[in-house]
Amino acid sequence: MHDFIYKAIQAPLVGLGGGIVPTLIAIFFIQVLWFFGLHGQIIINSVMDPIWNTLAIENFNAYTNNQEVPHIITKSFIDIYTVGMGGTGMTLAVVVAILVFMKSRQTNKRCNGKGDSYDKHTRSN
């Protein structure tokens, strides 16, 4: 029974989940679900984590047997390069973009540490 489930369900899903295109589609759906107020990462990862963890285990087994590591996309890859860089919504990239493209000279100087301190502007006389 276990072999049937593995061959009929898990093997095709693992083969599908190891590619870059399905991974990008999963990340896209995470963002769409966030847009609608749902925690997209928990919803999508509940389906994709077993697939990505299986790929990580296959990588570990290949590494311990001195073989070439077969998969690039694993759970660690997702955590490091999509979620770990500022959150699911890539908040860190948005903050960097704001700092780079902001128009106000006063705010720009203050954020870069070149302007006067905040206290001088808020004090009265």
N, C-alpha and C positions, 0 to 999 in steps of 0.2 A: 504494500500500500504506500509506504514512504517513497519507494522508488518511482511509483506512478505519479505521485504528487510532485516530486522533484523534476521528473522529465516533462510533465504536462504543464506545470505552472511556474516553478522556480527557475528552471534553466532558460526558458524564453524571456522571462522578466529580467534576469541577470544579464543576458545578452543584450537586451534592449537598454537597460539602465546604465550600461558601461560606456555608452557613446556620448559625444559632446552635444549632439543635437537634442536627444531626449533630456539631458541634464539642463540645457538652456531652456527647454520648454518647461521643465519643472520649476526652474527659477522664475520664469515668466509668470507661471500660475501662482507662485508664492506672492509676487508683487501684485497681481490682480486681486487675490484674496485680501491682501492688506488694504488695497484701495476700497474694498467693500466693508472694511472693519473687522475682518476675520483674521485670526492669527495664522497666516498662510504657511509659515514655516512648520508649525505643529501639524497642520492638516496634510501638507505634501510630504513631510518627512515621515509621517506614520506609514506611508506607502513606500517611500524611497529608501529609508534607512536600512531595512533588511537587505535590499538589493546592494546598496553601497557598502554595507558591512560585509556582505558575502564577497564582494570584490576585494575588499581589504584583507580578508582572511586568505583568499587565493594568492594575493600578493605576498603575504607573510609566509605562506607555505612554499611558494616559489623561492623567496629570498633565503629561507632556512635550508633549502635544498641546493643552494648555489646556482639557481636558474635565473633567467631573465624575468624581471617583474612584468606581468602581462597587462596590468591595468593602470591607467593614469588617473582616471576619475574614481575616487573612493570617498568614503565618509570624511576622511581627513582632508582630502582635496577640497571638498565642499565647505567644510568648517573653516579652513584657512583662507581660501581665495574668494568666497562669496559672503559668508556670514561674518567671519572674523575681521573683516576690514571695515568695521563701522556699523555693523548691524545688517539686518536683512534689507533694509531700504537704502543701504550704502550711504548712511548719514554722514560719514566722514568725508566722502567725495563731495557731498553738497556743501559742507562747511568749507572745504578747501576752495571750491568754486566761488563761494560767496566772498571769501577773503581775497581771491585773485581778481575778481571782477567788480568789487564794490566801487561805487562812484564817489562817495563822500570822502574828501581828503582828511577831515578830522577823524572820522572813524577808522580810516585806513591807517593813519599815523598811530592812533592809539592801539590798534590791533598788532601793528608791527613793532611796537615799543619805541617809536621815534617821537611820539608826541608828548604833550604835557600829561601829568597824571590826572586821573579822574577827579581827585579832590579839589584841584585848583579851579575846575570848571563848575563845581557844584556849590562851592562856598559863596556866601554873600558877604561882600565887604570884608 
